[in-house]
Amino acid sequence: MQIRGIKRGQIIELLEQINSIPDGAEVIVNVELPSTKSIGKKQQLTDEQRLIKLNQLFGVWQNQPDLGEIFDEIDQQRHSYHGRLINDLE
């Protein structure tokens, strides 16, 4: 189990609920700092840099011969589920 927390003196305040461990239970904690990427300030990109990044992401979809078939199957499943839902409500 990995949970993020904040150290305050000798106390580590957890940032998530843990319902599976009762209060007062002894636990073993492995402490490590998160990567500096998540701590550091995000780099501000120009509009041109953002456009380049978007085009790189969109390029991932190119040359996928079975992509149309995949989307057709998703669409069929979605309509099938919607049809069953309507029938259940009637």
Steps between C-alpha positions, in 0.01 A plus 500: 500500500642838406347818639619858478540707814649817646761495778433744783765458771480137612152452348422396143156622396349265242330654200264204444258302716616158622199304617669160487731574796342562841597802708782424740644220285878492467621544143837501324562805282749524214567869438619646170465841340288526185685571178598861444282508188181500707637760743647745251305775330360400164677648202293757314475411131444741216199443274736366233658250743154384612395450138814292433424281804138454391606402149742246647215349702267490202777336297482198729169408334634499143585179315259295712324280239259343751406827670171531309401147599578573865284813504218315319506228767496760779206674333308173465559411865394848610176483302435146621542608863279807444231280344508257794481788744190641332336154494571456871335832577182414314 
